Amino acid sequence: MKSKYLLPFLVLSFVCCLGIFYPPIVATTTDTGINFADIAWMLTASGLVLLMTPGLSFFYGGMVSKKNIISTMLQSFIALGVITILYVFVGFSLCFGDSFHGLIGNPFTFFMFRNVGLNTNASLSPTIPLLLFALFQLKFAIITPAIITGSFAERVRFNAYLLFICLFSIFIYAPLAHWTWHPQGFLRVWGVLDFAGGTVVHMSAGFAALAGAMVLGQRTSYGDSKHSEPANIPFVIIGTGLLWFGWFGFNAGSALGANVTAVLAFATTIVASAAAMMTWIFFDAMRGKKVSALGACIGAVVGLVAITPAAGYVTVPQALFVGFISSLISNMAVRAKNKSNLDDTLDVFPCHGIGGISGMLLTGIFAKDVGLFYGHTSIFFYHILALVIVSGYTFFGSYILYKITDKIVPLRVSLQDEKDGLDYTQHGETYKLKKPLIETAGVN
């Protein structure tokens, strides 16, 4: 066994073996708060959100060069394993354990899922088992670091990436989730609204992506149009379809029950994404570009990102506007990034970061009865304040974590490894696309 993998293996062994000391989970028969329709929907929603991470792997994998498809897809997919174990061990407790001044959860409240059982929890899951709530929230914790990978794709060392996502989940994601979604989190107490993760997921991933692109620097092939062509656009379309499908669980599931709020979130999700997709391709066409599958897919995802914080708080017509304006803003942000020296490989910050910001601010404007549109300034003010706090914390916090990771394990692969491609140099695998059937048959 190579020495560099000995410590991670020992840590994994220790965490997994702790489970033998825990008694079986049982339900208290006197729990009358259970709603079986809510359980059925939340099991479905949890499965849908889980599907988003494989969808993201296709979405990202299709946009990189052929020599980096496998490595890019694996960076998303591996989060299913790493973050799940970390979340059971301490992550859920940091997010939703007993609050320490609204800043972070007690790591021992739900350590190793202790006290995470089959009964309801009055403050977190009043109609479903706390275990189901924890599993639903787990999927959000998984996809957040996976989103970041698009910013430093094609040049990051795999074992350094594994270390970084563990640090990010503990020191960035968990505090944000606690601030925003725990009943005593200070942002939630202020009244900051984040229905399904615009702040916790997309803004945090976007600013971490910005920091990552800055720390790792440009790819050696940056600016070379020959090496920047997407390897497999059908993969991108498949990934977008899986993301869009899974996003209904992401947003409608955040109603935490089979109720009218879930219906509203379902409707606003599809409407905003549709508006953003069409806005993106028509805006590109107005600037002389051809209508592209890649543009349609990116636009659809931007719409999904932007409506996430607002999904249960806005009307369907307002969701059209959210998708429209967010698509325009992110499209222009991508153009601005392309004129800069920032090598955010797959435009994570312009799409997820900026999309999350626009969605968060629009939530403060249009949120039913409490938004600026309805004559109330308090919630909108707190959204602006939260934007400043979250942006600064996630960017500078992530920047520091990248530097710490780089001291322990070099973040960037060697120039030769980057030239040869990460699929082979990091994983010993290659992606070879067979010739199309129409070509092999000799048809012109």
C-alpha positions in Angstrom: 0.0 0.0 0.0 1.3 3.4 -0.9 2.1 5.5 2.2 0.1 8.5 1.0 -3.1 6.5 1.2 -2.4 4.9 4.5 -3.7 7.7 6.7 -7.0 8.2 4.8 -7.5 4.4 4.9 -6.9 4.3 8.7 -9.3 7.2 9.3 -12.0 5.5 7.1 -11.5 2.3 9.0 -11.9 4.0 12.3 -15.1 5.9 11.3 -16.7 2.8 9.8 -15.8 0.6 12.8 -17.4 3.0 15.3 -20.8 1.9 14.0 -20.6 -1.5 15.8 -20.9 0.3 19.2 -24.3 1.9 18.3 -27.7 0.2 19.1 -30.4 -0.3 16.5 -32.8 2.5 15.6 -36.3 2.0 16.8 -39.5 4.1 16.5 -41.5 5.1 19.4 -45.1 3.9 18.9 -46.5 7.0 20.6 -45.2 9.3 17.9 -48.5 10.6 16.4 -46.9 13.4 14.3 -45.9 11.1 11.4 -47.6 11.9 8.0 -47.2 8.9 5.7 -47.9 11.0 2.5 -45.0 13.3 3.6 -42.8 10.3 4.1 -43.6 9.0 0.6 -42.9 12.3 -1.0 -39.7 13.0 0.9 -38.3 9.5 0.1 -39.0 10.3 -3.6 -37.5 13.8 -3.3 -34.3 12.5 -1.6 -33.8 10.0 -4.5 -34.3 12.8 -7.0 -31.7 15.0 -5.3 -29.3 12.1 -5.2 -29.6 11.8 -9.0 -28.4 15.3 -9.4 -24.8 14.5 -8.6 -24.4 11.9 -11.3 -26.2 14.4 -13.5 -23.7 17.0 -12.7 -20.9 14.6 -13.5 -22.3 14.2 -17.0 -22.9 17.9 -17.3 -19.3 18.7 -16.4 -17.7 15.7 -18.1 -19.1 16.6 -21.5 -17.6 20.1 -21.4 -14.0 19.3 -20.8 -11.4 17.8 -23.2 -11.4 14.1 -24.0 -8.3 13.4 -21.9 -10.1 14.7 -18.8 -13.6 13.3 -19.0 -13.3 10.5 -16.5 -11.4 12.5 -13.9 -13.9 15.4 -14.1 -16.9 13.0 -13.8 -15.2 11.2 -10.9 -14.6 14.4 -9.0 -18.4 14.9 -8.8 -19.3 11.2 -8.4 -16.8 10.6 -5.6 -18.5 13.1 -3.4 -21.3 10.6 -3.0 -18.9 8.5 -1.0 -16.7 11.0 0.8 -19.4 13.4 2.0 -21.9 10.7 3.0 -19.4 9.2 5.5 -18.3 12.6 6.7 -22.0 13.7 7.1 -22.9 10.7 9.2 -19.8 11.1 11.3 -20.2 14.8 12.2 -21.6 16.8 9.3 -25.3 16.6 10.1 -24.6 17.5 13.8 -22.6 20.5 12.8 -25.5 21.6 10.5 -28.4 20.8 12.7 -27.1 20.0 16.2 -27.9 22.1 19.2 -27.0 25.7 18.2 -24.0 27.5 19.6 -25.1 31.2 19.5 -26.6 30.6 16.0 -23.2 30.0 14.5 -22.6 26.2 14.4 -24.2 23.0 15.7 -22.9 21.0 18.6 -20.8 18.2 17.0 -22.0 15.7 19.6 -25.7 16.2 19.3 -26.1 13.9 16.3 -22.5 12.4 16.3 -22.5 9.2 14.2 -26.3 9.8 13.7 -26.8 9.3 17.4 -30.4 10.4 18.2 -31.2 10.5 14.5 -34.1 8.0 14.6 -37.5 7.1 13.1 -39.5 9.6 15.2 -40.3 13.2 14.2 -38.4 16.2 15.5 -40.6 19.2 16.5 -38.2 21.9 15.1 -36.6 20.1 12.2 -39.0 17.4 10.9 -42.5 17.7 12.4 -44.2 15.2 10.1 -41.4 12.9 8.9 -38.7 10.9 10.8 -35.6 12.9 11.7 -33.6 10.2 9.8 -35.4 11.0 6.6 -34.8 14.7 7.1 -31.1 14.0 7.6 -30.9 11.9 4.5 -32.6 14.6 2.4 -30.2 17.2 3.7 -27.3 14.9 3.0 -27.9 15.1 -0.7 -27.4 18.9 -0.5 -24.2 18.5 1.3 -23.0 16.1 -1.4 -23.7 18.2 -4.4 -22.3 21.5 -3.1 -18.5 20.5 -3.2 -19.2 18.6 -6.5 -20.3 21.9 -8.1 -17.0 23.5 -7.2 -15.0 21.1 -9.3 -15.9 22.7 -12.5 -13.7 25.7 -11.7 -10.4 23.9 -11.4 -11.2 21.0 -13.8 -8.3 19.6 -15.8 -5.5 20.5 -13.4 -6.3 19.5 -9.8 -4.6 16.6 -8.0 -7.3 14.0 -7.0 -6.1 13.3 -3.4 -5.7 17.0 -2.7 -9.3 17.5 -4.0 -10.5 14.8 -1.5 -8.9 16.6 1.3 -10.3 20.0 0.3 -13.9 18.9 0.0 -13.7 17.4 3.5 -12.4 20.7 4.9 -14.9 22.7 2.9 -17.8 20.6 4.1 -16.8 21.1 7.8 -15.7 24.7 7.8 -17.8 26.3 5.0 -20.9 24.3 4.2 -21.9 23.2 7.7 -21.8 26.7 9.2 -23.8 28.1 6.3 -26.4 25.4 6.6 -26.7 26.1 10.3 -26.9 29.9 9.8 -29.6 29.6 7.2 -31.7 26.5 8.0 -31.4 25.7 11.6 -34.3 27.3 13.6 -31.8 29.2 15.7 -29.3 30.0 13.0 -28.6 33.8 13.0 -29.5 34.3 9.3 -32.8 32.5 9.8 -33.5 34.5 12.9 -32.9 37.7 10.9 -35.5 36.4 8.4 -33.2 35.6 5.5 -35.1 33.4 3.1 -33.4 30.5 1.3 -36.0 28.0 0.3 -33.7 25.3 -1.1 -30.1 26.4 -1.2 -29.4 29.5 -3.2 -27.2 30.8 -0.4 -26.1 27.5 1.2 -25.4 25.6 -1.9 -24.9 27.8 -5.0 -23.4 31.0 -3.5 -21.0 28.9 -1.4 -19.9 26.7 -4.3 -19.6 29.8 -6.6 -17.3 31.7 -4.3 -15.3 28.6 -3.4 -15.0 28.1 -7.2 -13.7 31.6 -7.7 -11.1 31.2 -5.0 -10.1 27.8 -6.4 -9.6 29.2 -9.9 -7.4 32.0 -8.5 -5.3 29.7 -6.3 -4.7 27.0 -9.0 -4.1 29.5 -11.8 -4.6 29.0 -15.5 -4.4 25.7 -17.4 -1.4 25.4 -19.7 -3.9 25.2 -22.6 -5.9 28.2 -21.5 -6.8 30.4 -24.4 -6.2 27.6 -27.0 -9.5 27.1 -28.7 -8.4 23.7 -30.1 -8.1 22.3 -26.5 -11.1 24.0 -25.1 -13.7 22.4 -27.3 -16.3 20.3 -25.4 -15.5 16.6 -25.7 -19.1 15.3 -25.7 -22.0 17.6 -25.9 -24.6 14.7 -25.7 -23.2 14.1 -22.2 -24.0 17.7 -21.4 -27.5 17.3 -22.6 -28.0 14.1 -20.6 -26.5 15.8 -17.5 -28.8 18.8 -17.9 -31.8 16.5 -18.2 -30.8 14.6 -15.0 -30.2 17.8 -13.2 -33.5 19.3 -14.2 -35.4 16.2 -13.3 -33.6 15.9 -9.9 -34.1 19.6 -9.2 -37.8 19.0 -8.6 -36.8 17.0 -5.6 -34.2 19.7 -4.7 -36.8 22.5 -4.7 -40.2 20.9 -4.2 -38.7 18.5 -1.6 -37.6 21.5 0.5 -41.3 22.0 1.4 -40.6 18.9 3.6 -44.0 17.4 2.8 -46.6 16.6 0.3 -48.3 20.0 0.5 -49.3 23.1 -1.6 -45.9 24.7 -1.1 -44.2 21.7 -2.8 -46.6 22.2 -5.7 -45.7 25.9 -6.0 -42.0 25.1 -5.9 -42.4 22.4 -8.5 -44.2 24.9 -10.8 -41.7 27.8 -10.3 -38.8 25.5 -10.9 -39.8 24.4 -14.4 -41.0 27.8 -15.4 -37.8 29.7 -14.3 -35.6 27.2 -16.0 -37.5 27.3 -19.2 -37.4 31.1 -19.3 -33.7 31.1 -18.6 -32.9 28.5 -21.3 -34.8 30.5 -24.0 -33.4 33.8 -22.8 -29.8 32.4 -23.0 -30.1 31.1 -26.6 -31.9 34.1 -28.0 -29.5 36.6 -26.3 -26.6 34.7 -27.8 -28.4 34.7 -31.2 -28.9 38.5 -31.0 -25.1 38.8 -30.6 -24.5 36.8 -33.8 -23.8 33.4 -32.2 -25.6 30.3 -33.4 -28.2 28.7 -31.2 -26.3 25.9 -29.5 -27.1 22.9 -27.4 -24.4 24.0 -24.9 -26.0 27.4 -24.5 -29.5 25.9 -24.0 -28.1 23.6 -21.3 -26.2 26.3 -19.5 -29.2 28.6 -19.6 -31.5 26.0 -18.2 -29.1 25.3 -15.3 -28.8 29.0 -14.5 -32.5 29.3 -14.2 -32.6 26.3 -11.8 -29.9 27.9 -9.7 -31.6 31.3 -9.6 -35.1 30.0 -8.6 -33.7 27.8 -5.9 -33.8 30.3 -3.0 -37.2 31.7 -4.2 -39.0 28.5 -5.3 -41.6 28.4 -2.5 -41.9 32.2 -2.0 -42.8 33.6 -5.5 -45.6 33.3 -8.0 -45.3 31.4 -11.3 -45.2 34.7 -13.4 -42.6 36.1 -11.0 -40.6 32.9 -11.6 -40.6 33.7 -15.3 -38.9 37.0 -14.5 -36.4 35.4 -12.2 -35.3 33.0 -14.9 -35.2 35.7 -17.5 -33.2 38.3 -15.6 -30.8 35.8 -14.0 -30.0 34.3 -17.4 -29.1 37.7 -18.8 -26.9 38.6 -15.8 -25.1 35.3 -15.9 -24.6 35.4 -19.6 -23.0 38.8 -19.4 -20.9 37.6 -16.4 -19.6 34.7 -18.5 -18.7 37.1 -21.3 -16.9 39.4 -18.7 -15.0 36.4 -17.3 -13.9 35.3 -20.8 -12.3 38.7 -21.3 -10.4 38.4 -18.0 -7.4 36.2 -17.0 -9.5 34.1 -14.7 -9.5 30.5 -15.7 -12.8 29.2 -14.2 -12.9 26.2 -16.5 -16.6 25.6 -16.6 -17.9 29.0 -15.6 -19.0 28.0 -12.1 -18.8 31.4 -10.5 -20.7 33.3 -13.3 -23.4 30.6 -13.4 -23.7 29.3 -9.9 -22.2 32.1 -7.9 -23.8 35.0 -9.8 -27.0 33.0 -10.4 -27.3 32.3 -6.7 -26.7 36.0 -5.8 -29.4 37.2 -8.3 -31.8 34.5 -7.0 -31.2 35.5 -3.4 -31.7 39.2 -4.0 -34.8 38.6 -6.1 -36.2 36.5 -3.3 -35.8 39.5 -1.0 -37.7 41.5 -3.6 -40.6 39.1 -4.5 -41.1 36.9 -1.4 -44.8 36.8 -0.8 -46.0 39.4 1.8 -42.5 40.2 3.2 -40.5 41.2 0.1 -39.6 44.7 -1.2 -42.3 44.3 -3.9 -44.9 44.2 -1.2 -43.6 47.4 0.5 -41.4 45.8 3.1 -37.7 46.8 3.3 -36.5 44.7 6.3 -36.1 41.3 4.6 -34.5 42.8 1.6 -32.0 44.7 3.8 -31.1 41.5 5.7 -30.6 39.7 2.3 -28.1 42.3 1.3 -26.3 42.0 4.7 -26.4 38.2 4.4 -24.9 38.5 0.9 -22.0 40.5 2.1 -21.4 38.1 5.1 -21.8 34.9 3.1 -19.7 36.1 0.1 -16.8 37.2 2.3 -16.9 34.1 4.5 -17.1 31.6 1.7 -14.5 33.3 -0.6 -11.8 34.0 2.0 -12.6 30.9 4.0 -12.2 28.7 0.9 -9.1 30.6 -0.2 -7.5 29.7 3.2 -8.6 26.1 2.9 -7.0 25.8 -0.5 -3.8 27.1 0.9 -3.9 24.7 3.8 -4.6 21.8 1.4 -1.8 22.8 -0.8 0.7 22.8 2.1 -0.4 19.2 3.0 -0.9 17.8 -0.6 0.0 19.9 -3.6 -3.2 21.0 -5.3 -2.0 21.1 -8.9 -0.7 18.2 -11.0 2.6 18.5 -12.7 2.7 20.2 -16.1 3.5 16.9 -17.8 0.5 15.2 -16.1 -1.7 18.1 -17.1 -0.5 17.7 -20.7 -1.1 14.0 -20.7 -4.5 14.3 -19.2 -5.8 13.6 -15.7 -7.8 10.5 -16.8 -4.5 8.5 -17.3 -2.1 10.3 -15.0 -4.5 10.4 -12.0 -6.6 7.3 -12.5 -4.9 5.1 -15.1 -8.0 5.1 -17.3 -8.8 6.6 -20.7 -12.0 7.5 -22.5 -12.1 6.4 -26.1 -15.2 7.2 -28.2 -15.8 4.6 -30.9 -16.4 5.8 -34.4 -20.1 6.6 -35.2 -22.0 3.8 -36.8 -22.8 5.9 -39.8 -19.0 6.4 -40.4 -18.1 2.8 -39.9 -20.8 1.8 -42.4 -19.2 4.0 -45.1 -22.1 6.4 -45.4 -21.2 10.0 -46.4 
